[in-house]
Amino acid sequence: MKFFADTADLDDIRELAATGLLDGVTTNPSLIAKSGRDFMEVTREICGITDGPVSAEVVALDHETMMKEAEVLRKIADNVCIKVPLTVDGLKTCKALTDDGTMVNVTLCFSANQALLAAKAGATFVSPFVGRHDDNGTDGMDLIADIRLIYDNYDFGTQILVASVRHVVHVLESARIGADVMTAPPKVIMALFKHVLTDKGIEGFLKDWETTGQSIL
Ligand code: G3P
């Protein structure tokens, strides 16, 4: 499963890239606003940190303007992935862009039928939002399992990108189901490294090592 960072914070992206485990980045208008940075500038800088896909979202609601925005965004770098909402105009834009060889991430997916449409529109990635489903009282991971089943039934090449990940259990469940990608806030990705028994184990080993009076270097 690929790991994308769901952030526009450059320091966090650099830190994750340094682990060697970062496969891409996703942004959205809220994350850009939170960064306080210029959209084009920060996206260009992110594209320079990772070779993986960097999702940059259009803000227009109609197909024609979405295409114009996509044209501007895809010039930023070769690894820009155009993010479009799961609407009629969004999927029209998705079809036009993917037919032309551009990567597209269809976002704001909340049902398996919507994911089916995104796949038929040739999406590179579909982003089902699990955390917002949970917030709404339904299990977001059930949606991921349904999409996996449907995509496997028809051999769709669209990658399931689990979004709105809020905690490490979402990551575990995504991997169990066989999602292709998960995008999470940096703090969730860093939390994956943590286990209290790992820390305790290191502490114990080092204590015993000290008693030997030896050093490796
Ligand atoms: O980038 C889309 C998604 O990951 C947003 O997550 O936490 O705002 O629901 P959240």
Residues whose N, C-alpha, C, O or C-beta is under 5 A from the ligand:
A	BS01	G3P	D6 T26 T27 N28 G131 R132 A163 S164 V165
